[in-house]
Amino acid sequence: MAGSDAHYGLPGINAQRRSPQWTGQTQGVYLLKDIDDCDGMYLSSKWKTRGWTFQEAILSPRLLIFTDHGVFYHCQGKTTLEDGDCPNHYFLPSDIQIPWSEYQDLVAEFTSRDLTCKSDILFAFSGILHFLYGQNHHYGLPFSDFSRALLWKTEDGIYPMRYQNIQGMFPSWSWSSVDNEIRFCHKGNIWKKISASLAQIAIPSTQDGHTSWKVLLNTSTEPHKLDSQYSEEHIRARLAVLIAWKGGCFPGKLPKALDAKVTWEEYDDIIRRRWTSLAHMGDEAYCIQEGLLSVSDQEARFPLKVQHACQDGCILVYTQSLRLRMEGPEDSMGYVKLLDQGGNMVGWLEPTSINWGRLRHISDWNNGADFDVLALSLQYEARNLALYPTTHPAKGYDRDVANWCDSEQKTIFIDDYIHHY
């Protein structure tokens, strides 16, 4: 951990000496200054800023840490000096089943570090990915939560493209393509939940020169067991998937019981009696039986001619799209509104999620360029509208456009509905 480069050496060994501890004497009392805690030395070290040292520290079961002031031994969450203890600092727990929140924290910390060779971005993170997911990841994104992992953005809204060479190729859908700090949500905001993926994604796998395609199933790690009738989050998730299904967002046939006009309470009761989890509900919505997509459906959604046309870094996405117009914000940190052909706002983009440097090169941008927006995942937020700031676009959302009402004309919006439930 000592020094500023790889040639610094190990303090206390060979010619490199340790920094002496301060000693003193007063009124017959001998004084010895404590060694700085390893937390402080770790946070201020050059070693902590380097990309390759990240997985070195995360994955090592034991660490022998050389500093200018002494040697520390780290094992099983405890860090000990040669002749004493010092406070712990952040290291990965030994539990292999690390939740999603850990993944987003790991990516954020890793991308804040420096790499001498910028194209090493995935190599220097591959050990952590293999530890967490085995072979089930692609360009830094885990199969188990691919839909949410696609929703990355930069910390400051700047998107410098990473240099690519023969050894390193980084597709634009992966966070590895951008040379900047990556985040998956705003600090301090409620982390939005994903009820279901609105897209089916196929990932290429090459073995012995032959390329096959793996269709990702249930690409959310939060399937939500349908075991709570009153949990606000579970109610939100179930009804959000229902509305999307009734709106034609899934290829599967909607069950007759859900095609009827009943109350939200009755809809939810039908869902809870028919499926044991949102994952099972999503499977039926996508015509998946026992975790398998039929060959005919797979070929229909991912035609062979499209598969053969794909190059390295390509993924196939089966979903819907909608042509929308973007209304820019007053400043670069504001929300971008998405408008349909009638001028109605149907959504918005969060600050820092836009690559303005690229968009402003579009010739028709100033005249109101249209964009084909892909439906990737279904998010919901269990939050009362009154809690949003006055400048948030949710305040201007036209609820009449959505027309999400049950048989008693109660809307699905949380402040209109949840207190009735």
DRENDO-1510 file (C-alpha; in Angstrom, 1 decimal, always signed):
<recs>
REC; n; res; u; v; w
REC; 1; MET; +0.0; +0.0; +0.0 .
REC; 2; ALA; +3.0; +2.3; +0.4 .
REC; 3; GLY; +4.5; +4.5; -2.3 .
REC; 4; SER; +3.2; +6.0; -5.5 .
REC; 5; ASP; +4.3; +3.3; -8.0 .
REC; 6; ALA; +5.3; -0.3; -8.4 .
REC; 7; HIS; +9.0; +0.4; -8.0 .
REC; 8; TYR; +8.6; +1.8; -4.5 .
REC; 9; GLY; +9.4; -1.5; -2.8 .
REC; 10; LEU; +8.4; -2.9; +0.6 .
REC; 11; PRO; +9.1; -0.6; +3.5 .
REC; 12; GLY; +11.2; -2.3; +6.1 .
REC; 13; ILE; +12.7; -4.7; +3.6 .
REC; 14; ASN; +15.8; -4.2; +1.5 .
REC; 15; ALA; +16.8; -0.5; +1.2 .
REC; 16; GLN; +13.3; +1.0; +1.8 .
REC; 17; ARG; +13.0; +2.0; +5.4 .
REC; 18; ARG; +9.9; +2.6; +7.4 .
REC; 19; SER; +8.9; +6.1; +8.7 .
REC; 20; PRO; +10.0; +6.2; +12.4 .
REC; 21; GLN; +7.4; +6.7; +15.1 .
REC; 22; TRP; +7.6; +9.9; +17.0 .
REC; 23; THR; +9.0; +9.5; +20.5 .
REC; 24; GLY; +9.4; +12.0; +23.3 .
REC; 25; GLN; +9.9; +12.5; +27.0 .
REC; 26; THR; +8.3; +14.9; +29.5 .
REC; 27; GLN; +8.5; +14.9; +33.3 .
REC; 28; GLY; +10.0; +11.5; +33.3 .
REC; 29; VAL; +7.3; +10.0; +31.1 .
REC; 30; TYR; +8.3; +8.4; +27.8 .
REC; 31; LEU; +5.8; +9.1; +25.0 .
REC; 32; LEU; +5.3; +7.1; +21.8 .
REC; 33; LYS; +2.9; +8.2; +19.0 .
REC; 34; ASP; +0.4; +5.6; +17.8 .
REC; 35; ILE; +0.7; +4.5; +14.3 .
REC; 36; ASP; -2.0; +6.0; +12.0 .
REC; 37; ASP; -5.0; +3.7; +11.6 .
REC; 38; CYS; -5.0; +1.6; +8.5 .
REC; 39; ASP; -8.3; +3.2; +7.4 .
REC; 40; GLY; -6.7; +6.6; +7.0 .
REC; 41; MET; -3.6; +5.1; +5.3 .
REC; 42; TYR; -5.8; +3.1; +2.9 .
REC; 43; LEU; -8.0; +6.0; +1.9 .
REC; 44; SER; -5.1; +8.3; +1.3 .
REC; 45; SER; -2.9; +5.7; -0.5 .
REC; 46; LYS; -2.1; +5.6; -4.2 .
REC; 47; TRP; -2.9; +1.9; -4.1 .
REC; 48; LYS; -6.5; +2.7; -3.4 .
REC; 49; THR; -6.9; +4.7; -6.6 .
REC; 50; ARG; -5.5; +2.0; -9.0 .
REC; 51; GLY; -7.9; -0.1; -11.0 .
REC; 52; TRP; -6.0; -3.4; -10.9 .
REC; 53; THR; -5.6; -3.3; -7.1 .
REC; 54; PHE; -9.4; -3.3; -6.6 .
REC; 55; GLN; -10.1; -6.9; -7.3 .
REC; 56; GLU; -6.7; -7.8; -5.7 .
REC; 57; ALA; -8.1; -6.5; -2.4 .
REC; 58; ILE; -11.6; -7.6; -2.8 .
REC; 59; LEU; -10.9; -11.3; -3.7 .
REC; 60; SER; -7.9; -12.1; -1.6 .
REC; 61; PRO; -8.9; -14.2; +1.4 .
REC; 62; ARG; -5.9; -12.8; +3.4 .
REC; 63; LEU; -3.9; -9.6; +2.9 .
REC; 64; LEU; -0.4; -8.7; +4.1 .
REC; 65; ILE; -0.3; -4.9; +3.8 .
REC; 66; PHE; +3.0; -3.1; +3.9 .
REC; 67; THR; +2.9; +0.6; +4.8 .
REC; 68; ASP; +5.5; +3.2; +5.6 .
REC; 69; HIS; +4.5; +2.8; +9.3 .
REC; 70; GLY; +4.2; -1.0; +9.7 .
REC; 71; VAL; +2.7; -4.2; +8.4 .
REC; 72; PHE; -0.9; -5.0; +8.7 .
REC; 73; TYR; -2.6; -8.4; +8.4 .
REC; 74; HIS; -6.2; -8.6; +7.1 .
REC; 75; CYS; -8.3; -11.7; +7.4 .
REC; 76; GLN; -12.1; -12.4; +7.7 .
REC; 77; GLY; -13.0; -8.7; +8.1 .
REC; 78; LYS; -10.4; -7.9; +10.8 .
REC; 79; THR; -7.2; -5.9; +10.3 .
REC; 80; THR; -4.4; -6.3; +12.8 .
REC; 81; LEU; -1.1; -4.5; +13.2 .
REC; 82; GLU; +2.1; -6.4; +13.9 .
REC; 83; ASP; +1.6; -5.6; +17.6 .
REC; 84; GLY; -2.0; -4.3; +17.8 .
REC; 85; ASP; -5.3; -3.7; +16.2 .
REC; 86; CYS; -6.7; -1.0; +14.0 .
REC; 87; PRO; -10.2; -0.3; +12.7 .
REC; 88; ASN; -11.6; -2.2; +9.8 .
REC; 89; HIS; -12.1; -0.8; +6.3 .
REC; 90; TYR; -14.2; -1.9; +3.4 .
REC; 91; PHE; -13.5; -5.3; +2.0 .
REC; 92; LEU; -15.9; -7.8; +0.4 .
REC; 93; PRO; -17.7; -10.2; +2.8 .
REC; 94; SER; -17.1; -13.9; +2.3 .
REC; 95; ASP; -20.7; -14.5; +1.4 .
REC; 96; ILE; -20.8; -15.5; -2.3 .
REC; 97; GLN; -24.5; -14.6; -2.7 .
REC; 98; ILE; -23.8; -10.9; -3.0 .
REC; 99; PRO; -27.0; -8.9; -3.7 .
REC; 100; TRP; -27.5; -6.4; -6.5 .
REC; 101; SER; -26.8; -3.4; -4.3 .
REC; 102; GLU; -23.2; -4.7; -3.9 .
REC; 103; TYR; -22.8; -5.0; -7.7 .
REC; 104; GLN; -23.7; -1.4; -8.3 .
REC; 105; ASP; -21.4; -0.3; -5.4 .
REC; 106; LEU; -18.6; -2.3; -6.8 .
REC; 107; VAL; -19.0; -0.9; -10.3 .
REC; 108; ALA; -19.2; +2.6; -9.0 .
REC; 109; GLU; -16.0; +2.2; -6.9 .
REC; 110; PHE; -14.1; +0.4; -9.6 .
REC; 111; THR; -14.9; +3.0; -12.3 .
REC; 112; SER; -13.7; +5.8; -10.1 .
REC; 113; ARG; -10.2; +4.3; -10.2 .
REC; 114; ASP; -7.4; +4.8; -12.7 .
REC; 115; LEU; -6.0; +2.4; -15.3 .
REC; 116; THR; -2.8; +3.0; -17.1 .
REC; 117; CYS; -4.1; +1.0; -20.0 .
REC; 118; LYS; -7.7; +2.1; -20.5 .
REC; 119; SER; -8.6; -1.0; -22.5 .
REC; 120; ASP; -8.0; -3.1; -19.3 .
REC; 121; ILE; -11.3; -2.0; -17.9 .
REC; 122; LEU; -13.0; -5.4; -18.2 .
REC; 123; PHE; -9.8; -7.5; -17.5 .
REC; 124; ALA; -9.3; -5.7; -14.2 .
REC; 125; PHE; -12.9; -6.4; -13.2 .
REC; 126; SER; -13.3; -9.9; -14.6 .
REC; 127; GLY; -12.1; -11.6; -11.4 .
REC; 128; ILE; -15.0; -10.1; -9.4 .
REC; 129; LEU; -17.5; -10.9; -12.1 .
REC; 130; HIS; -16.4; -14.5; -12.2 .
REC; 131; PHE; -16.5; -14.7; -8.4 .
REC; 132; LEU; -20.0; -13.4; -8.3 .
REC; 133; TYR; -21.6; -14.9; -11.5 .
REC; 134; GLY; -19.3; -17.5; -12.9 .
REC; 135; GLN; -19.5; -17.4; -16.7 .
REC; 136; ASN; -22.9; -15.7; -16.6 .
REC; 137; HIS; -22.0; -12.2; -17.5 .
REC; 138; HIS; -21.4; -10.3; -20.7 .
REC; 139; TYR; -19.2; -7.1; -21.1 .
REC; 140; GLY; -19.5; -6.4; -17.4 .
REC; 141; LEU; -23.3; -7.0; -17.0 .
REC; 142; PRO; -24.6; -10.0; -15.1 .
REC; 143; PHE; -27.2; -12.2; -16.8 .
REC; 144; SER; -29.2; -12.5; -13.5 .
REC; 145; ASP; -30.0; -8.7; -13.6 .
REC; 146; PHE; -29.3; -7.7; -17.2 .
REC; 147; SER; -32.3; -5.4; -17.5 .
REC; 148; ARG; -31.3; -3.2; -14.5 .
REC; 149; ALA; -27.6; -3.3; -15.3 .
REC; 150; LEU; -28.4; -1.7; -18.7 .
REC; 151; LEU; -29.6; +1.4; -16.8 .
REC; 152; TRP; -26.2; +2.8; -16.0 .
REC; 153; LYS; -25.2; +6.5; -16.4 .
REC; 154; THR; -22.2; +8.6; -15.5 .
REC; 155; GLU; -21.8; +10.6; -12.3 .
REC; 156; ASP; -21.5; +14.0; -14.0 .
REC; 157; GLY; -23.4; +13.5; -17.3 .
REC; 158; ILE; -20.2; +13.4; -19.4 .
REC; 159; TYR; -19.7; +10.4; -21.7 .
REC; 160; PRO; -16.2; +10.2; -23.0 .
REC; 161; MET; -15.9; +7.1; -25.1 .
REC; 162; ARG; -13.2; +4.6; -24.1 .
REC; 163; TYR; -10.4; +4.0; -26.6 .
REC; 164; GLN; -10.9; +0.7; -28.4 .
REC; 165; ASN; -8.2; -1.5; -29.9 .
REC; 166; ILE; -7.9; -5.1; -31.2 .
REC; 167; GLN; -7.7; -6.5; -27.7 .
REC; 168; GLY; -10.4; -4.3; -26.3 .
REC; 169; MET; -13.8; -3.7; -27.8 .
REC; 170; PHE; -16.5; -2.1; -25.8 .
REC; 171; PRO; -20.2; -2.0; -27.0 .
REC; 172; SER; -22.1; +1.2; -26.4 .
REC; 173; TRP; -24.7; -0.6; -24.2 .
REC; 174; SER; -22.0; -1.6; -21.7 .
REC; 175; TRP; -20.7; +0.8; -19.0 .
REC; 176; SER; -17.2; -0.3; -20.0 .
REC; 177; SER; -17.6; +1.8; -23.2 .
REC; 178; VAL; -17.4; +5.1; -21.2 .
REC; 179; ASP; -14.2; +6.4; -19.5 .
REC; 180; ASN; -15.9; +7.9; -16.5 .
REC; 181; GLU; -17.4; +7.1; -13.1 .
REC; 182; ILE; -20.6; +5.0; -13.4 .
REC; 183; ARG; -23.7; +5.2; -11.3 .
REC; 184; PHE; -27.0; +3.3; -11.4 .
REC; 185; CYS; -29.1; +5.7; -9.4 .
REC; 186; HIS; -29.0; +9.2; -7.9 .
REC; 187; LYS; -27.6; +9.4; -4.4 .
REC; 188; GLY; -30.3; +9.9; -1.8 .
REC; 189; ASN; -33.1; +8.9; -4.1 .
REC; 190; ILE; -35.3; +5.9; -3.6 .
REC; 191; TRP; -33.9; +3.0; -5.7 .
REC; 192; LYS; -36.6; +2.2; -8.3 .
REC; 193; LYS; -37.8; -1.4; -8.4 .
REC; 194; ILE; -38.1; -3.4; -11.6 .
REC; 195; SER; -41.3; -5.5; -11.8 .
REC; 196; ALA; -40.4; -7.3; -15.0 .
REC; 197; SER; -38.3; -7.0; -18.1 .
REC; 198; LEU; -40.2; -5.7; -21.1 .
REC; 199; ALA; -37.5; -7.0; -23.5 .
REC; 200; GLN; -36.2; -10.5; -24.2 .
REC; 201; ILE; -32.4; -10.4; -24.6 .
REC; 202; ALA; -30.3; -12.9; -26.4 .
REC; 203; ILE; -26.5; -13.1; -25.7 .
REC; 204; PRO; -24.0; -14.7; -28.1 .
REC; 205; SER; -21.8; -17.5; -26.9 .
REC; 206; THR; -18.9; -18.7; -29.1 .
REC; 207; GLN; -17.3; -22.2; -28.6 .
REC; 208; ASP; -15.0; -24.0; -31.0 .
REC; 209; GLY; -15.7; -21.3; -33.6 .
REC; 210; HIS; -19.5; -21.9; -33.4 .
REC; 211; THR; -21.8; -19.1; -32.2 .
REC; 212; SER; -25.0; -20.0; -30.3 .
REC; 213; TRP; -27.4; -17.6; -28.6 .
REC; 214; LYS; -28.6; -17.7; -25.0 .
REC; 215; VAL; -32.0; -16.1; -24.3 .
REC; 216; LEU; -31.9; -14.6; -20.9 .
REC; 217; LEU; -34.9; -15.5; -18.7 .
REC; 218; ASN; -36.3; -13.6; -15.7 .
REC; 219; THR; -33.6; -10.9; -15.9 .
REC; 220; SER; -34.4; -9.5; -12.6 .
REC; 221; THR; -33.0; -10.7; -9.2 .
REC; 222; GLU; -36.1; -9.5; -7.4 .
REC; 223; PRO; -38.9; -11.8; -8.5 .
REC; 224; HIS; -41.0; -10.9; -5.4 .
REC; 225; LYS; -42.8; -13.8; -4.0 .
REC; 226; LEU; -46.5; -13.1; -4.1 .
REC; 227; ASP; -47.0; -13.8; -0.4 .
REC; 228; SER; -48.1; -10.4; +0.8 .
REC; 229; GLN; -51.5; -9.0; +0.2 .
REC; 230; TYR; -50.8; -5.7; +1.9 .
REC; 231; SER; -47.1; -5.0; +1.0 .
REC; 232; GLU; -47.1; -1.8; -0.9 .
REC; 233; GLU; -44.1; -2.9; -3.0 .
REC; 234; HIS; -45.7; -6.2; -3.9 .
REC; 235; ILE; -49.0; -4.6; -4.9 .
REC; 236; ARG; -47.1; -2.1; -7.1 .
REC; 237; ALA; -45.1; -4.8; -8.8 .
REC; 238; ARG; -48.1; -7.1; -9.5 .
REC; 239; LEU; -50.4; -4.3; -10.9 .
REC; 240; ALA; -47.6; -2.7; -12.9 .
REC; 241; VAL; -47.0; -6.0; -14.8 .
REC; 242; LEU; -50.8; -6.4; -15.2 .
REC; 243; ILE; -51.2; -3.0; -16.8 .
REC; 244; ALA; -48.3; -3.6; -19.2 .
REC; 245; TRP; -49.7; -7.0; -20.2 .
REC; 246; LYS; -53.2; -5.5; -20.8 .
REC; 247; GLY; -51.5; -2.8; -22.8 .
REC; 248; GLY; -49.9; -5.3; -25.2 .
REC; 249; CYS; -46.4; -5.1; -23.9 .
REC; 250; PHE; -46.0; -8.9; -23.7 .
REC; 251; PRO; -46.5; -11.5; -26.5 .
REC; 252; GLY; -48.4; -14.0; -24.4 .
REC; 253; LYS; -52.2; -14.2; -24.3 .
REC; 254; LEU; -53.7; -12.4; -21.3 .
REC; 255; PRO; -55.8; -14.8; -19.1 .
REC; 256; LYS; -59.5; -14.2; -19.5 .
REC; 257; ALA; -59.9; -13.5; -15.8 .
REC; 258; LEU; -57.6; -10.6; -16.1 .
REC; 259; ASP; -59.1; -9.3; -19.3 .
REC; 260; ALA; -62.3; -8.5; -17.5 .
REC; 261; LYS; -63.1; -5.1; -15.9 .
REC; 262; VAL; -62.9; -5.5; -12.2 .
REC; 263; THR; -61.5; -3.6; -9.2 .
REC; 264; TRP; -57.7; -3.4; -8.4 .
REC; 265; GLU; -58.4; -5.6; -5.3 .
REC; 266; GLU; -60.0; -8.3; -7.5 .
REC; 267; TYR; -57.2; -8.1; -10.1 .
REC; 268; ASP; -54.6; -8.6; -7.3 .
REC; 269; ASP; -56.5; -11.5; -5.8 .
REC; 270; ILE; -56.6; -13.2; -9.2 .
REC; 271; ILE; -52.8; -12.7; -9.7 .
REC; 272; ARG; -52.0; -14.0; -6.2 .
REC; 273; ARG; -54.1; -17.1; -6.8 .
REC; 274; ARG; -52.7; -17.9; -10.3 .
REC; 275; TRP; -49.0; -17.4; -9.8 .
REC; 276; THR; -46.5; -17.9; -6.9 .
REC; 277; SER; -44.1; -15.2; -8.0 .
REC; 278; LEU; -43.6; -12.4; -10.5 .
REC; 279; ALA; -41.1; -14.5; -12.3 .
REC; 280; HIS; -43.8; -17.1; -13.0 .
REC; 281; MET; -46.2; -14.4; -14.1 .
REC; 282; GLY; -43.5; -13.0; -16.4 .
REC; 283; ASP; -42.9; -16.5; -17.9 .
REC; 284; GLU; -46.5; -16.9; -18.9 .
REC; 285; ALA; -46.5; -13.3; -20.3 .
REC; 286; TYR; -43.6; -14.3; -22.5 .
REC; 287; CYS; -45.0; -17.8; -23.4 .
REC; 288; ILE; -42.2; -19.5; -21.5 .
REC; 289; GLN; -43.0; -23.0; -20.1 .
REC; 290; GLU; -40.8; -24.5; -17.4 .
REC; 291; GLY; -38.1; -21.9; -18.0 .
REC; 292; LEU; -37.8; -22.7; -21.7 .
REC; 293; LEU; -38.7; -20.7; -24.8 .
REC; 294; SER; -39.9; -22.9; -27.6 .
REC; 295; VAL; -37.7; -23.2; -30.7 .
REC; 296; SER; -40.4; -21.7; -32.9 .
REC; 297; ASP; -40.8; -18.7; -30.6 .
REC; 298; GLN; -37.1; -18.2; -30.4 .
REC; 299; GLU; -36.6; -18.2; -34.1 .
REC; 300; ALA; -39.6; -15.9; -34.6 .
REC; 301; ARG; -38.2; -13.4; -32.1 .
REC; 302; PHE; -34.6; -13.7; -33.0 .
REC; 303; PRO; -34.5; -14.7; -36.8 .
REC; 304; LEU; -31.4; -16.6; -38.0 .
REC; 305; LYS; -30.6; -13.9; -40.6 .
REC; 306; VAL; -30.4; -11.3; -37.8 .
REC; 307; GLN; -28.2; -13.7; -35.7 .
REC; 308; HIS; -25.8; -14.2; -38.6 .
REC; 309; ALA; -25.6; -10.4; -39.2 .
REC; 310; CYS; -24.5; -9.7; -35.6 .
REC; 311; GLN; -20.9; -8.8; -35.0 .
REC; 312; ASP; -18.7; -8.8; -31.8 .
REC; 313; GLY; -20.4; -6.9; -29.0 .
REC; 314; CYS; -23.8; -7.3; -30.4 .
REC; 315; ILE; -26.9; -8.4; -28.4 .
REC; 316; LEU; -30.3; -9.1; -29.7 .
REC; 317; VAL; -33.3; -7.5; -28.1 .
REC; 318; TYR; -36.9; -8.5; -28.7 .
REC; 319; THR; -39.2; -5.6; -27.5 .
REC; 320; GLN; -41.4; -2.8; -28.6 .
REC; 321; SER; -40.5; +0.8; -29.5 .
REC; 322; LEU; -42.3; +4.1; -29.7 .
REC; 323; ARG; -41.3; +7.2; -31.6 .
REC; 324; LEU; -41.1; +10.1; -29.2 .
REC; 325; ARG; -39.8; +13.7; -29.3 .
REC; 326; MET; -37.4; +15.0; -26.7 .
REC; 327; GLU; -38.0; +18.4; -25.1 .
REC; 328; GLY; -34.8; +19.6; -23.7 .
REC; 329; PRO; -34.4; +21.0; -20.1 .
REC; 330; GLU; -33.6; +24.6; -19.2 .
REC; 331; ASP; -30.2; +23.6; -18.0 .
REC; 332; SER; -27.9; +20.5; -18.5 .
REC; 333; MET; -28.9; +19.1; -15.1 .
REC; 334; GLY; -32.7; +19.2; -15.7 .
REC; 335; TYR; -35.1; +16.5; -16.7 .
REC; 336; VAL; -35.7; +15.8; -20.4 .
REC; 337; LYS; -39.4; +15.2; -21.3 .
REC; 338; LEU; -40.5; +12.6; -23.7 .
REC; 339; LEU; -43.5; +13.6; -25.8 .
REC; 340; ASP; -45.8; +11.6; -28.1 .
REC; 341; GLN; -47.1; +12.7; -31.5 .
REC; 342; GLY; -49.9; +14.6; -29.8 .
REC; 343; GLY; -47.5; +16.5; -27.6 .
REC; 344; ASN; -48.4; +14.6; -24.4 .
REC; 345; MET; -45.7; +13.8; -21.9 .
REC; 346; VAL; -45.4; +10.1; -21.5 .
REC; 347; GLY; -42.1; +9.9; -19.7 .
REC; 348; TRP; -38.9; +11.7; -18.9 .
REC; 349; LEU; -35.1; +11.2; -18.7 .
REC; 350; GLU; -33.2; +11.7; -15.5 .
REC; 351; PRO; -30.4; +14.3; -15.2 .
REC; 352; THR; -26.9; +13.1; -16.2 .
REC; 353; SER; -28.4; +10.2; -18.2 .
REC; 354; ILE; -28.1; +12.0; -21.6 .
REC; 355; ASN; -25.0; +12.1; -23.8 .
REC; 356; TRP; -25.5; +15.7; -24.8 .
REC; 357; GLY; -22.2; +15.8; -26.7 .
REC; 358; ARG; -23.5; +13.2; -29.1 .
REC; 359; LEU; -27.1; +14.4; -29.4 .
REC; 360; ARG; -26.2; +18.0; -30.2 .
REC; 361; HIS; -24.5; +16.7; -33.4 .
REC; 362; ILE; -27.8; +15.5; -34.8 .
REC; 363; SER; -28.7; +17.9; -37.6 .
REC; 364; ASP; -32.4; +18.2; -36.7 .
REC; 365; TRP; -31.9; +18.5; -33.0 .
REC; 366; ASN; -32.8; +22.1; -32.8 .
REC; 367; ASN; -36.0; +21.5; -34.8 .
REC; 368; GLY; -37.2; +18.7; -32.5 .
REC; 369; ALA; -35.7; +15.4; -33.5 .
REC; 370; ASP; -37.7; +12.2; -33.0 .
REC; 371; PHE; -36.2; +9.1; -31.4 .
REC; 372; ASP; -37.3; +5.5; -31.3 .
REC; 373; VAL; -37.4; +4.7; -27.6 .
REC; 374; LEU; -37.1; +1.0; -26.7 .
REC; 375; ALA; -39.0; -0.6; -23.9 .
REC; 376; LEU; -36.4; -2.5; -21.8 .
REC; 377; SER; -37.9; -2.9; -18.3 .
REC; 378; LEU; -40.9; -2.0; -16.2 .
REC; 379; GLN; -40.0; +0.2; -13.2 .
REC; 380; TYR; -42.3; +1.3; -10.4 .
REC; 381; GLU; -41.8; +3.6; -7.5 .
REC; 382; ALA; -44.0; +3.3; -4.4 .
REC; 383; ARG; -44.0; +7.0; -3.7 .
REC; 384; ASN; -46.7; +9.6; -3.2 .
REC; 385; LEU; -46.8; +12.3; -5.9 .
REC; 386; ALA; -46.8; +15.0; -3.2 .
REC; 387; LEU; -43.3; +13.9; -2.2 .
REC; 388; TYR; -41.8; +14.9; -5.5 .
REC; 389; PRO; -40.2; +18.4; -5.8 .
REC; 390; THR; -42.3; +20.9; -7.7 .
REC; 391; THR; -39.8; +20.9; -10.6 .
REC; 392; HIS; -40.1; +17.1; -11.1 .
REC; 393; PRO; -41.8; +16.2; -14.4 .
REC; 394; ALA; -44.1; +13.8; -12.5 .
REC; 395; LYS; -46.0; +16.8; -11.3 .
REC; 396; GLY; -47.0; +17.6; -14.9 .
REC; 397; TYR; -47.9; +14.1; -15.9 .
REC; 398; ASP; -51.4; +13.9; -17.5 .
REC; 399; ARG; -53.1; +11.0; -15.7 .
REC; 400; ASP; -56.0; +11.2; -18.1 .
REC; 401; VAL; -53.7; +10.1; -21.0 .
REC; 402; ALA; -52.9; +6.9; -19.2 .
REC; 403; ASN; -56.5; +6.1; -18.3 .
REC; 404; TRP; -55.4; +3.4; -15.8 .
REC; 405; CYS; -58.6; +2.9; -13.9 .
REC; 406; ASP; -60.4; -0.1; -12.5 .
REC; 407; SER; -64.2; -0.9; -12.7 .
REC; 408; GLU; -64.8; +1.7; -9.9 .
REC; 409; GLN; -62.8; +4.4; -11.7 .
REC; 410; LYS; -60.0; +4.3; -9.1 .
REC; 411; THR; -56.7; +5.1; -10.7 .
REC; 412; ILE; -53.5; +3.0; -10.2 .
REC; 413; PHE; -51.5; +6.0; -9.0 .
REC; 414; ILE; -50.4; +5.6; -5.4 .
REC; 415; ASP; -51.9; +8.6; -3.9 .
REC; 416; ASP; -55.3; +7.8; -5.5 .
REC; 417; TYR; -55.3; +4.1; -4.8 .
REC; 418; ILE; -53.1; +2.7; -2.1 .
REC; 419; HIS; -55.0; +4.2; +0.8 .
REC; 420; HIS; -58.2; +2.6; -0.5 .
REC; 421; TYR; -56.6; -0.9; -0.5 .
</recs>
